[in-house]
């Protein structure tokens, strides 16, 4: 991976990385607080050597003392950590412990040519650790005096009390949290790298072309306003929708008829969002547009168009229980009409494959551009059935969720049913660096072969419509 790829990976997954780091640091801090803690305090002892000083030779006496002091330090070091001193400490401080245990908790250290000794004591509380460290220094002087007699020239005094130094906690909360941060960051990067390696989703135009060999017609960025319906103008979506309108209009202009089926591999891919948005911007261009809700199983467009979901709709029309003028809804958008699904029938596939549906599309296409919303391709055959009645099919995928294999399977299902794919549009399309693949490369599997001309003939829908007759009236949007 290049440095640019690493930076892109970090930017794309910064939320995941932060979560991993915070969780690991929190777990490490919790572990440090839960584990039994001990505290280590350090006191500094000074070895003072006293030698007889003749009245006429002060310089030689001082020199002898300075030479003797470093040599005596090595001799008295074992006394600091002896059990004898530890017993004196236990008795002096009235500790609830034993001399061997206290002796094991003591350490003493001195540097070469120095007359100071650093004495460390470990205890279950910071206060006890300080008291023990200081008392060890005092009791070591007492023990040496008894061992050597009153004329012993070495005196051990407390130079720096443990109360003046910081107490070290074990386990160290700071060390545990630092280790947790490092471990969390490492785990976070390992996780996002694994996800990146396994990710076969389509993210942008290059992915679509590499995975399907189909034209990329446009993409709609992620926007919160989509949740409230897309009949109203959403500023951040207008330019992407106009680009999609331009590409779709140019492609449809090369084939006869004006019936466009909008399909997608899965539910929630944004098929209905793009169908309604495209219809609105086509109407804004001056075209008369009718949106037909061909999803008779789980209709949802009534919310987008803000009309009653209980009114008569396509199911009533195809069942012979209503006329076209009774189900056609003129929306607030000029030149844009809508045919809702109506009630959910027990046989939606049969109704959509009926001659009434063919006649309806023939009637509407005579004066309008018809956009038909369909159920997801992966669950039902309705989209393939409607694709045979249309001139072209616009396949919609969800960027970052729909995989190349799923998109190819949906395209093949439509083509096996006799439909012809116009191109692919992406919903929730990321922008800028979010579309880049940090590891580079393209899809290694699921790449579709170039379709043969016979497989994408665009005349099927027009031929089927021309073979049907209709007596329906056509109150088209004006």
ROSELUM-929111 format. One record per residue (C-alpha): x, y, z; residue number from 1. Coordinates in steps of 0.1 Angstrom, whole numbers, padded with zeros to 4 digits, always signed. Example, Ala and Ser with C-alpha at 12.3 -4.5 7.8 and 13.67 -1.06 7.14 Angstrom:
// ROSELUM-929111
x/y/z/num
+0123/-0045/+0078/1
+0137/-0011/+0071/2
This chain:
// ROSELUM-929111
x/y/z/num
+0000/+0000/+0000/1
+0013/+0035/-0009/2
+0013/+0064/+0016/3
-0016/+0080/-0003/4
-0035/+0048/-0001/5
-0028/+0046/+0037/6
-0040/+0081/+0042/7
-0072/+0074/+0021/8
-0079/+0043/+0042/9
-0075/+0063/+0074/10
-0099/+0091/+0062/11
-0125/+0066/+0049/12
-0125/+0046/+0082/13
-0116/+0072/+0108/14
-0148/+0065/+0127/15
-0140/+0028/+0130/16
-0104/+0035/+0139/17
-0114/+0059/+0167/18
-0140/+0035/+0180/19
-0114/+0007/+0181/20
-0088/+0029/+0199/21
-0113/+0042/+0225/22
-0127/+0007/+0232/23
-0092/-0008/+0236/24
-0080/+0021/+0258/25
-0112/+0018/+0279/26
-0107/-0019/+0283/27
-0071/-0015/+0293/28
-0079/+0012/+0318/29
-0107/-0010/+0333/30
-0083/-0040/+0335/31
-0056/-0018/+0352/32
-0082/-0007/+0378/33
-0096/-0042/+0384/34
-0062/-0060/+0389/35
-0047/-0060/+0424/36
-0026/-0029/+0428/37
+0007/-0023/+0446/38
+0026/+0009/+0452/39
+0063/+0015/+0453/40
+0079/+0044/+0471/41
+0116/+0054/+0472/42
+0137/+0070/+0499/43
+0173/+0081/+0496/44
+0198/+0072/+0523/45
+0232/+0090/+0528/46
+0262/+0072/+0543/47
+0283/+0094/+0565/48
+0318/+0082/+0575/49
+0334/+0095/+0607/50
+0371/+0091/+0613/51
+0393/+0105/+0641/52
+0408/+0138/+0631/53
+0442/+0147/+0645/54
+0446/+0182/+0656/55
+0475/+0189/+0632/56
+0462/+0169/+0601/57
+0426/+0178/+0591/58
+0433/+0173/+0554/59
+0445/+0137/+0556/60
+0415/+0128/+0579/61
+0390/+0142/+0554/62
+0407/+0124/+0526/63
+0406/+0091/+0545/64
+0369/+0095/+0551/65
+0361/+0102/+0515/66
+0380/+0071/+0504/67
+0364/+0049/+0530/68
+0328/+0059/+0523/69
+0323/+0042/+0488/70
+0340/+0011/+0500/71
+0317/+0008/+0530/72
+0286/+0013/+0508/73
+0291/-0021/+0491/74
+0296/-0037/+0525/75
+0263/-0024/+0540/76
+0240/-0029/+0509/77
+0228/-0064/+0520/78
+0217/-0050/+0553/79
+0190/-0027/+0538/80
+0171/-0057/+0524/81
+0178/-0082/+0552/82
+0150/-0099/+0572/83
+0166/-0084/+0604/84
+0159/-0049/+0592/85
+0125/-0060/+0579/86
+0116/-0073/+0614/87
+0126/-0040/+0629/88
+0103/-0022/+0604/89
+0074/-0045/+0612/90
+0078/-0040/+0649/91
+0083/-0002/+0646/92
+0053/+0004/+0623/93
+0031/-0023/+0637/94
+0025/-0038/+0603/95
+0001/-0066/+0596/96
+0028/-0086/+0578/97
+0058/-0108/+0583/98
+0095/-0100/+0581/99
+0102/-0123/+0551/100
+0074/-0107/+0531/101
+0085/-0072/+0539/102
+0121/-0081/+0530/103
+0110/-0095/+0496/104
+0093/-0061/+0489/105
+0126/-0042/+0495/106
+0152/-0032/+0470/107
+0184/-0011/+0474/108
+0206/+0004/+0447/109
+0236/+0027/+0446/110
+0257/+0040/+0418/111
+0295/+0035/+0417/112
+0316/+0061/+0436/113
+0284/+0074/+0453/114
+0276/+0075/+0490/115
+0238/+0075/+0485/116
+0215/+0044/+0484/117
+0181/+0044/+0469/118
+0158/+0022/+0490/119
+0125/+0011/+0474/120
+0096/-0005/+0493/121
+0065/-0020/+0478/122
+0031/-0021/+0497/123
-0006/-0024/+0491/124
-0011/+0013/+0497/125
+0009/+0044/+0488/126
+0011/+0056/+0524/127
+0024/+0023/+0537/128
+0050/+0022/+0509/129
+0063/+0056/+0520/130
+0064/+0048/+0556/131
+0082/+0015/+0551/132
+0109/+0031/+0527/133
+0117/+0058/+0553/134
+0117/+0034/+0582/135
+0140/+0009/+0564/136
+0167/+0037/+0563/137
+0164/+0044/+0600/138
+0163/+0007/+0611/139
+0193/-0001/+0588/140
+0214/+0024/+0608/141
+0202/+0009/+0641/142
+0210/-0026/+0628/143
+0245/-0017/+0617/144
+0252/+0000/+0650/145
+0243/-0032/+0669/146
+0263/-0054/+0645/147
+0295/-0033/+0645/148
+0293/-0018/+0679/149
+0292/+0018/+0691/150
+0325/+0027/+0676/151
+0315/+0019/+0640/152
+0325/+0049/+0617/153
+0295/+0046/+0594/154
+0262/+0064/+0600/155
+0232/+0061/+0578/156
+0209/+0091/+0576/157
+0177/+0098/+0557/158
+0186/+0123/+0530/159
+0153/+0123/+0510/160
+0121/+0111/+0525/161
+0098/+0090/+0503/162
+0071/+0115/+0510/163
+0088/+0139/+0487/164
+0089/+0115/+0457/165
+0061/+0102/+0435/166
+0047/+0068/+0442/167
+0047/+0043/+0413/168
+0015/+0023/+0409/169
+0016/-0013/+0396/170
+0000/-0020/+0372/171
+0005/+0014/+0358/172
-0027/+0030/+0346/173
-0008/+0052/+0321/174
+0012/+0022/+0307/175
-0020/+0001/+0304/176
-0039/+0029/+0286/177
-0009/+0036/+0263/178
-0007/-0001/+0254/179
-0045/-0002/+0249/180
-0042/+0028/+0225/181
-0015/+0011/+0204/182
-0033/-0023/+0204/183
-0066/-0006/+0195/184
-0050/+0013/+0166/185
-0033/-0019/+0154/186
-0066/-0039/+0156/187
-0085/-0011/+0140/188
-0062/-0010/+0110/189
-0061/-0048/+0107/190
-0099/-0048/+0107/191
-0104/-0021/+0081/192
-0077/-0036/+0059/193
-0095/-0070/+0061/194
-0128/-0053/+0052/195
-0111/-0035/+0023/196
-0096/-0067/+0010/197
-0130/-0085/+0012/198
-0150/-0055/-0001/199
-0165/-0062/-0036/200
-0191/-0034/-0035/201
-0194/-0008/-0062/202
-0185/+0027/-0051/203
-0183/+0048/-0082/204
-0184/+0050/-0120/205
-0151/+0031/-0124/206
-0164/+0003/-0103/207
-0196/+0001/-0123/208
-0178/+0000/-0157/209
-0152/-0026/-0145/210
-0178/-0048/-0129/211
-0206/-0048/-0155/212
-0192/-0033/-0187/213
-0224/-0012/-0186/214
-0226/+0026/-0190/215
-0226/+0046/-0158/216
-0254/+0072/-0162/217
-0251/+0091/-0129/218
-0252/+0090/-0091/219
-0271/+0106/-0063/220
-0252/+0115/-0032/221
-0263/+0106/+0003/222
-0287/+0132/+0017/223
-0309/+0132/+0048/224
-0337/+0150/+0028/225
-0343/+0117/+0009/226
-0360/+0103/+0040/227
-0388/+0129/+0037/228
-0397/+0123/+0000/229
-0380/+0136/-0031/230
-0408/+0154/-0049/231
-0397/+0187/-0034/232
-0365/+0203/-0045/233
-0334/+0192/-0026/234
-0305/+0216/-0034/235
-0277/+0191/-0030/236
-0294/+0166/-0053/237
-0304/+0189/-0082/238
-0272/+0189/-0102/239
-0267/+0151/-0099/240
-0303/+0146/-0109/241
-0298/+0169/-0139/242
-0267/+0150/-0150/243
-0287/+0117/-0147/244
-0315/+0133/-0167/245
-0291/+0143/-0195/246
-0275/+0109/-0198/247
-0308/+0090/-0196/248
-0324/+0113/-0222/249
-0295/+0109/-0246/250
-0296/+0071/-0243/251
-0334/+0069/-0247/252
-0333/+0092/-0277/253
-0315/+0064/-0297/254
-0343/+0039/-0293/255
-0381/+0041/-0301/256
-0406/+0046/-0273/257
-0405/+0063/-0239/258
-0410/+0037/-0213/259
-0382/+0033/-0187/260
-0383/+0007/-0160/261
-0363/+0015/-0129/262
-0350/-0017/-0111/263
-0325/-0026/-0084/264
-0310/-0058/-0070/265
-0323/-0053/-0035/266
-0348/-0034/-0015/267
-0334/-0002/-0001/268
-0310/+0004/-0029/269
-0326/+0037/-0038/270
-0346/+0026/-0068/271
-0377/+0046/-0059/272
-0357/+0077/-0049/273
-0340/+0078/-0083/274
-0373/+0070/-0101/275
-0391/+0099/-0085/276
-0362/+0123/-0087/277
-0356/+0116/-0123/278
-0393/+0121/-0131/279
-0393/+0154/-0114/280
-0363/+0169/-0133/281
-0377/+0155/-0166/282
-0409/+0174/-0159/283
-0390/+0205/-0151/284
-0374/+0203/-0185/285
-0409/+0206/-0201/286
-0417/+0169/-0207/287
-0449/+0153/-0196/288
-0440/+0124/-0172/289
-0460/+0097/-0156/290
-0446/+0077/-0127/291
-0462/+0042/-0124/292
-0458/+0024/-0091/293
-0452/-0011/-0104/294
-0442/-0024/-0069/295
-0476/-0040/-0060/296
-0461/-0059/-0031/297
-0446/-0032/-0009/298
-0457/+0002/-0024/299
-0440/+0033/-0009/300
-0443/+0061/-0035/301
-0475/+0075/-0020/302
-0454/+0089/+0008/303
-0430/+0106/-0016/304
-0459/+0121/-0036/305
-0478/+0129/-0004/306
-0510/+0112/-0015/307
-0532/+0087/+0002/308
-0520/+0051/+0001/309
-0556/+0039/+0003/310
-0568/+0054/-0030/311
-0575/+0034/-0061/312
-0544/+0026/-0081/313
-0527/+0003/-0106/314
-0540/-0029/-0091/315
-0576/-0016/-0094/316
-0569/-0005/-0130/317
-0554/-0038/-0141/318
-0582/-0057/-0123/319
-0609/-0039/-0142/320
-0622/-0021/-0112/321
-0612/+0014/-0121/322
-0605/+0036/-0152/323
-0573/+0055/-0159/324
-0588/+0089/-0150/325
-0597/+0075/-0116/326
-0562/+0064/-0107/327
-0541/+0091/-0123/328
-0529/+0116/-0097/329
-0518/+0150/-0108/330
-0490/+0161/-0085/331
-0479/+0195/-0073/332
-0451/+0194/-0099/333
-0463/+0207/-0132/334
-0465/+0181/-0160/335
-0458/+0152/-0135/336
-0485/+0126/-0128/337
-0485/+0095/-0107/338
-0503/+0062/-0107/339
-0501/+0047/-0072/340
-0501/+0009/-0066/341
-0534/+0008/-0048/342
-0542/-0023/-0027/343
-0517/-0052/-0027/344
-0532/-0079/-0049/345
-0527/-0117/-0044/346
-0513/-0121/-0080/347
-0491/-0091/-0088/348
-0469/-0109/-0113/349
-0499/-0120/-0134/350
-0514/-0085/-0133/351
-0481/-0069/-0145/352
-0478/-0095/-0173/353
-0514/-0089/-0185/354
-0524/-0073/-0217/355
-0540/-0046/-0197/356
-0506/-0035/-0185/357
-0492/-0036/-0220/358
-0521/-0015/-0232/359
-0517/+0010/-0203/360
-0480/+0015/-0211/361
-0489/+0019/-0248/362
-0515/+0046/-0240/363
-0492/+0065/-0216/364
-0462/+0063/-0239/365
-0482/+0079/-0267/366
-0479/+0113/-0251/367
-0457/+0110/-0220/368
-0424/+0097/-0207/369
-0433/+0067/-0185/370
-0411/+0057/-0155/371
-0421/+0025/-0139/372
-0409/+0016/-0103/373
-0405/-0021/-0097/374
-0399/-0045/-0068/375
-0363/-0057/-0062/376
-0349/-0081/-0087/377
-0334/-0105/-0062/378
-0368/-0114/-0046/379
-0394/-0112/-0074/380
-0398/-0116/-0111/381
-0419/-0085/-0115/382
-0391/-0064/-0127/383
-0382/-0088/-0154/384
-0418/-0090/-0164/385
-0421/-0053/-0167/386
-0387/-0050/-0185/387
-0402/-0069/-0215/388
-0428/-0041/-0218/389
-0403/-0013/-0216/390
-0378/+0002/-0240/391
-0350/+0002/-0215/392
-0342/-0006/-0179/393
-0323/+0017/-0156/394
-0305/-0005/-0130/395
-0300/+0012/-0096/396
-0274/+0001/-0071/397
-0265/+0014/-0036/398
-0229/+0026/-0035/399
-0208/+0008/-0009/400
-0235/-0019/-0003/401
-0244/-0036/-0036/402
-0216/-0059/-0047/403
-0204/-0064/-0082/404
-0218/-0100/-0082/405
-0252/-0089/-0070/406
-0254/-0061/-0097/407
-0244/-0085/-0124/408
-0270/-0111/-0113/409
-0297/-0085/-0114/410
-0287/-0074/-0149/411
-0286/-0109/-0161/412
-0320/-0116/-0146/413
-0335/-0087/-0165/414
-0319/-0096/-0198/415
-0330/-0133/-0194/416
-0365/-0119/-0191/417
-0362/-0100/-0224/418
-0353/-0066/-0210/419
-0326/-0043/-0222/420
-0303/-0024/-0198/421
-0299/+0013/-0205/422
-0272/+0017/-0178/423
-0265/+0018/-0141/424
-0271/+0046/-0116/425
-0258/+0047/-0081/426
-0276/+0059/-0050/427
-0259/+0072/-0019/428
-0229/+0079/-0040/429
-0198/+0090/-0020/430
-0179/+0120/-0033/431
-0142/+0129/-0036/432
-0117/+0107/-0018/433
-0145/+0085/-0004/434
-0148/+0068/-0038/435
-0112/+0058/-0039/436
-0099/+0023/-0032/437
-0069/+0026/-0008/438
-0055/-0007/-0020/439
-0059/+0001/-0056/440
-0069/-0024/-0083/441
-0104/-0034/-0096/442
-0127/-0063/-0091/443
-0110/-0097/-0095/444
-0142/-0116/-0098/445
-0178/-0112/-0109/446
-0167/-0093/-0141/447
-0193/-0096/-0167/448
-0187/-0104/-0203/449
-0195/-0079/-0229/450
-0232/-0084/-0239/451
-0238/-0094/-0275/452
-0259/-0071/-0296/453
-0287/-0097/-0298/454
-0290/-0096/-0261/455
-0297/-0059/-0258/456
-0321/-0053/-0286/457
-0343/-0024/-0276/458
-0372/-0031/-0298/459
-0390/-0058/-0277/460
-0410/-0034/-0256/461
-0421/-0013/-0286/462
-0431/-0045/-0305/463
-0452/-0058/-0277/464
-0469/-0025/-0272/465
-0477/-0021/-0308/466
-0494/-0056/-0308/467
-0518/-0046/-0281/468
-0549/-0025/-0284/469
-0565/-0004/-0257/470
-0598/+0013/-0251/471
-0586/+0033/-0221/472
-0590/+0070/-0219/473
-0558/+0090/-0214/474
-0561/+0121/-0192/475
-0525/+0130/-0195/476
-0507/+0156/-0174/477
-0505/+0190/-0191/478
